[in-house]
Amino acid sequence: MTTPNRALIVIDAQQEYFDGLLPIQYPPREESIARIQSAIDAAEKAGVPVVIVQHELPAAAPVFAAGSSTHRNHPDIAAYEDRAALRIGKQYSSVFAGTGLADWLHEHNIDTITLVGYMTNNCVLASATAAEPLGLAVEVLSDATGAIDLANDAGRAPARNVHETLMALLHSNWAAVTTTDTWTNAVQAGEALDKSDLVTSAANGRANA
């Protein structure tokens, strides 16, 4: 494998997921925010550019309202805002929709994006899948992301099931899923991370059924 040219994308590490209507449930949010901070520290040490993304909706919106306290980045992440290579706002789930991020990545010859932040079941998933047609390799840090409990007319799923299922789903096709520590070691070594593929994941699934 060739040495990847990475960027770390911090997705929506905002107070909405701590003090707002969408509290992260799994992994525990205080643990995942610490892992996000560790990933940023490792990226800065290795010269990997850090992109900080914030979701922003109109002031009257119930979540991520512009100017609200829950729109702000978590204090542990806000401390890095002035040092970020790029800060962007977004209105859609994907970090690419209407943001110009794809152009910035290509201009800087980035071929691999590492996703951390929230939520696994929305913006992380949408961003990982949207990267495929852009020709970008994707990495997702399982302990530096997080999900919420879900229940609606189609069914219900606890946050742990949501998170672990989506990590397996992403690793089967769209992303190399790993922990922050393993990713940090790969960054320091200039190595790419392995991911599975759909055929292998399906075969393993049948064998384990």
C-alpha positions in Angstrom: 0.0 0.0 0.0 1.1 3.5 -0.7 1.4 6.0 2.1 -1.9 7.8 2.5 -2.2 11.5 2.5 -4.7 12.0 5.3 -6.9 14.7 6.6 -8.7 14.3 10.0 -12.4 15.5 9.7 -14.0 16.3 13.0 -17.7 16.2 12.4 -20.1 18.2 14.6 -18.4 17.7 18.0 -20.9 20.2 19.3 -22.8 20.8 22.5 -26.0 19.6 20.9 -24.7 16.1 21.6 -24.0 16.8 25.2 -26.4 19.4 26.5 -29.0 19.5 23.8 -31.8 17.2 22.4 -29.4 14.6 20.9 -27.2 13.3 23.7 -24.8 10.7 22.5 -25.4 7.4 24.2 -22.8 4.9 22.9 -19.9 4.9 23.3 -20.2 7.1 26.4 -19.9 10.7 25.2 -17.3 11.8 27.7 -15.1 8.9 26.5 -15.7 9.5 22.8 -14.9 13.3 23.1 -11.6 12.4 24.8 -10.8 10.1 21.9 -11.6 12.8 19.4 -9.2 15.1 21.3 -6.5 12.4 21.2 -7.0 12.0 17.5 -6.6 15.7 16.9 -3.4 15.7 19.1 -2.0 12.8 17.0 -2.9 14.5 13.8 -1.2 17.8 14.7 1.9 15.9 15.9 2.1 14.1 12.5 1.3 17.1 10.4 -2.1 15.8 9.3 -4.4 18.7 8.6 -7.5 18.9 10.8 -10.9 20.1 9.5 -13.5 21.1 12.0 -17.1 20.9 10.9 -20.1 22.4 12.6 -23.7 21.8 11.7 -25.7 25.0 11.6 -29.5 25.6 11.2 -31.6 28.7 11.3 -32.0 30.4 14.7 -35.5 29.1 15.1 -34.5 25.5 14.7 -34.9 23.1 17.6 -31.3 21.8 17.2 -28.0 23.3 16.0 -29.6 26.7 16.0 -27.2 29.4 14.8 -26.0 31.5 17.8 -27.3 29.0 20.4 -25.2 27.5 23.1 -25.7 24.0 21.7 -24.4 25.1 18.3 -21.0 25.7 19.8 -18.3 23.1 19.7 -17.6 21.1 22.8 -15.0 23.1 24.9 -12.4 20.4 24.4 -12.7 20.8 20.6 -13.2 24.5 20.6 -9.7 24.8 22.0 -8.4 23.7 18.6 -10.5 26.0 16.4 -7.8 28.6 15.8 -5.3 25.9 14.8 -7.6 24.0 12.4 -6.5 23.8 8.7 -10.1 24.5 7.8 -13.4 25.2 9.5 -16.6 24.7 7.7 -20.3 24.9 8.4 -22.8 22.5 6.9 -26.6 22.2 6.6 -26.8 18.6 5.4 -25.7 15.2 6.8 -22.7 14.8 4.5 -19.7 17.0 5.1 -19.4 17.4 1.3 -22.9 18.7 0.5 -22.7 22.4 -0.2 -19.4 23.0 1.7 -16.6 23.0 -0.9 -14.7 20.4 1.2 -14.2 18.0 -1.7 -12.5 20.8 -3.7 -10.3 21.7 -0.7 -9.2 18.1 -0.2 -8.3 17.6 -3.9 -6.4 20.9 -3.9 -4.3 19.7 -1.0 -3.8 16.2 -2.6 -5.7 14.5 0.2 -6.6 11.0 -0.7 -7.7 9.6 2.6 -10.1 11.1 5.2 -10.4 10.0 8.8 -13.8 10.6 10.3 -14.5 11.3 14.0 -17.4 13.0 15.7 -21.2 12.6 15.6 -23.4 11.0 14.9 -22.5 7.5 13.7 -26.1 7.0 12.5 -26.3 10.2 10.5 -23.4 12.5 9.5 -20.6 9.9 9.9 -22.5 7.4 7.8 -23.6 10.0 5.2 -20.1 11.4 4.9 -18.4 8.0 4.6 -20.7 6.9 1.8 -20.5 10.2 0.0 -16.7 9.9 -0.2 -16.8 6.9 -2.5 -17.6 8.7 -5.8 -15.1 11.4 -4.9 -12.3 8.9 -5.0 -11.4 9.3 -1.4 -10.4 6.5 0.9 -12.2 6.6 4.3 -11.2 5.7 7.8 -13.6 5.8 10.8 -12.5 5.7 14.4 -15.0 3.6 16.3 -14.2 4.9 19.7 -14.2 8.6 18.6 -17.7 8.5 17.1 -21.0 7.9 18.7 -24.7 7.0 18.3 -28.0 7.7 19.9 -31.0 5.4 20.9 -33.6 5.3 18.1 -37.3 4.5 18.1 -39.9 5.3 15.4 -42.7 3.6 13.5 -40.2 1.3 11.7 -38.8 -0.1 15.0 -36.4 0.6 17.8 -32.7 0.1 18.4 -30.4 1.0 21.3 -27.4 3.1 20.6 -24.9 0.3 21.2 -26.6 -1.9 18.5 -26.8 1.1 16.2 -23.2 2.0 16.6 -21.8 -1.5 16.4 -23.9 -2.5 13.4 -23.0 0.6 11.5 -19.3 0.1 12.3 -19.5 -3.4 10.8 -21.5 -2.1 7.8 -19.0 0.7 7.1 -16.0 -1.7 7.4 -17.6 -4.1 5.0 -17.4 -1.7 2.1 -17.0 2.0 2.7 -14.3 2.5 5.3 -11.5 1.1 7.3 -12.9 1.1 10.8 -10.4 1.0 13.7 -9.7 2.5 17.1 -7.9 5.8 17.8 -4.8 4.1 19.2 -4.5 1.8 16.1 -5.0 4.8 13.8 -2.4 6.8 15.7 0.1 4.1 15.2 -0.7 3.9 11.5 -0.3 7.6 11.1 3.1 7.6 12.9 4.2 4.7 10.6 2.8 6.3 7.5 0.8 3.2 6.8 -2.7 2.6 5.3 -5.3 0.7 7.2 -6.9 -2.5 6.0 -10.7 -2.8 5.5 -12.8 -5.7 4.7 -15.0 -6.1 1.6 -18.6 -7.1 1.0 -17.9 -10.6 -0.2 -15.6 -11.4 2.7 -17.9 -9.9 5.2 -20.8 -11.8 3.8 -18.9 -15.1 3.9 -17.9 -14.5 7.5 -21.5 -13.6 8.3 -22.7 -16.9 6.9 -20.1 -18.8 8.8 -21.0 -17.1 12.0 -24.8 -17.5 11.6 
